[in-house]
Amino acid sequence: MGDKTCYEYTALVPVYAKDRPEWLELALTSLSNQTVPPTHWVVVADGPLTPELDRLLDSYSKQENFHVCRIASNVGLGRALAVGVENCATELIARLDADDYAVETRCATQLEYLNRHPEVAAVGTNVVEFIDTLDRVVSEVKLPTTHDEILPYAKRRNPMRHPALMYRKSAVVAAGNYRDFRYGQDYDLVVRLLMSGARLSNLNENLTYMRVGEDFYRRRGGWKYLKAILKLKREFVRYRFYSYSDFVVAALGHAVIILIPTSARECIYRRVLRRSGRKVIR
């Protein structure tokens, strides 16, 4: 990968009180075991944590360049990550959530890609969704790879999976950093990166495992969720990323999926929006 500085990156991981210590430990261990491990760490504690989570972070804090950034009260993922980005010491930042898992070659592969493509601001990966343990795979998410594929895809759905990203801090800051959008801070950031002229890519490899939980499909339904999604898509109109017709098409599509019964929504996710999978790739 060339110069030594190409290996430098910060692992950015948010955590809050409802995360389980065993989940966080799996996430942090997966980052520690990268073939090219992080040179810096920023874990953002979004509000007070449980004693078990605090003890786990205290044990990691003995490592060099491991920084826990504590926020006094729970402010939500968007605001917490904005603070995290500001506290990252390196240009390259690798994201992972506190309940997810990075395949050991993920960060090295992303580093190599970004060094070969200095024009790219962020690179993601395909993801494997699992419940409880890594061997309980429920689906695989295959995403568009090139910028030219990502741009039109983003008109319909989020073209990148948030915990799978490695991005350039300067590009994220130039786009306005994270904003406070419940259920949509990641999609909002991706769209603003696109509007800023940033180029994005995804690697066609299953390098990130995302925990979805037993209630994944239920949580993506209901009026509260629909209200949040429509608020986000109205912002896309304000950004001039969406035309009004784009908004109507996207809003209707989401409304149908969100308001149908959970069993029907699960069927659509599994058969249309996802691809079933059984293999664990580690």
Secondary structure as the mmCIF struct_conf table of DSSP 4:
data_model
#
loop_
_struct_conf.conf_type_id
_struct_conf.id
_struct_conf.beg_label_comp_id
_struct_conf.beg_label_asym_id
_struct_conf.beg_label_seq_id
_struct_conf.end_label_comp_id
_struct_conf.end_label_asym_id
_struct_conf.end_label_seq_id
BEND BEND1 ASP A 3 ASP A 3
HELX_RH_3T_P HELX_RH_3T_P1 LYS A 4 TYR A 7
STRN STRN1 THR A 10 VAL A 15
TURN_TY1_P TURN_TY1_P1 ALA A 17 LYS A 18
BEND BEND2 ASP A 19 ASP A 19
HELX_RH_AL_P HELX_RH_AL_P1 PRO A 21 SER A 32
TURN_TY1_P TURN_TY1_P2 ASN A 33 ASN A 33
BEND BEND3 GLN A 34 VAL A 36
BEND BEND4 THR A 39 THR A 39
STRN STRN2 HIS A 40 ASP A 46
BEND BEND5 GLY A 47 GLY A 47
HELX_RH_AL_P HELX_RH_AL_P2 PRO A 51 TYR A 60
TURN_TY1_P TURN_TY1_P3 SER A 61 LYS A 62
BEND BEND6 GLN A 63 GLN A 63
TURN_TY1_P TURN_TY1_P4 GLU A 64 ASN A 65
STRN STRN3 PHE A 66 ILE A 71
BEND BEND7 ALA A 72 SER A 73
HELX_RH_AL_P HELX_RH_AL_P3 LEU A 77 GLU A 86
TURN_TY1_P TURN_TY1_P5 ASN A 87 ASN A 87
BEND BEND8 THR A 90 GLU A 91
STRN STRN4 LEU A 92 ARG A 95
TURN_TY1_P TURN_TY1_P6 ALA A 98 ASP A 99
STRN STRN5 TYR A 101 ALA A 102
TURN_TY1_P TURN_TY1_P7 GLU A 104 THR A 105
HELX_RH_AL_P HELX_RH_AL_P4 ARG A 106 ARG A 116
TURN_TY1_P TURN_TY1_P8 PRO A 118 GLU A 119
STRN STRN6 VAL A 120 PHE A 130
BEND BEND9 ILE A 131 THR A 133
TURN_TY1_P TURN_TY1_P9 LEU A 134 ASP A 135
STRN STRN7 VAL A 137 VAL A 141
BEND BEND10 THR A 146 THR A 146
HELX_RH_AL_P HELX_RH_AL_P5 HIS A 147 TYR A 153
TURN_TY1_P TURN_TY1_P10 ALA A 154 ARG A 156
BEND BEND11 ARG A 157 ARG A 157
BEND BEND12 MET A 160 MET A 160
HELX_RH_3T_P HELX_RH_3T_P2 HIS A 162 ALA A 164
STRN STRN8 MET A 166 ARG A 168
HELX_RH_AL_P HELX_RH_AL_P6 LYS A 169 ALA A 174
TURN_TY1_P TURN_TY1_P11 ALA A 175 GLY A 176
TURN_TY1_P TURN_TY1_P12 ARG A 182 GLY A 184
HELX_RH_AL_P HELX_RH_AL_P7 GLN A 185 MET A 195
TURN_TY1_P TURN_TY1_P13 SER A 196 GLY A 197
STRN STRN9 ARG A 199 ARG A 211
TURN_TY1_P TURN_TY1_P14 GLU A 214 ASP A 215
HELX_RH_AL_P HELX_RH_AL_P8 PHE A 216 ARG A 219
TURN_TY1_P TURN_TY1_P15 ARG A 220 ARG A 220
BEND BEND13 GLY A 222 GLY A 222
HELX_RH_AL_P HELX_RH_AL_P9 TRP A 223 ARG A 238
TURN_TY1_P TURN_TY1_P16 TYR A 239 ARG A 240
BEND BEND14 PHE A 241 TYR A 242
HELX_RH_AL_P HELX_RH_AL_P10 TYR A 244 LEU A 259
BEND BEND15 ILE A 260 ILE A 260
HELX_RH_AL_P HELX_RH_AL_P11 THR A 262 ILE A 268
HELX_RH_PI_P HELX_RH_PI_P1 TYR A 269 LEU A 273
BEND BEND16 ARG A 274 ARG A 274
STRN STRN10 ARG A 275 ARG A 275
#
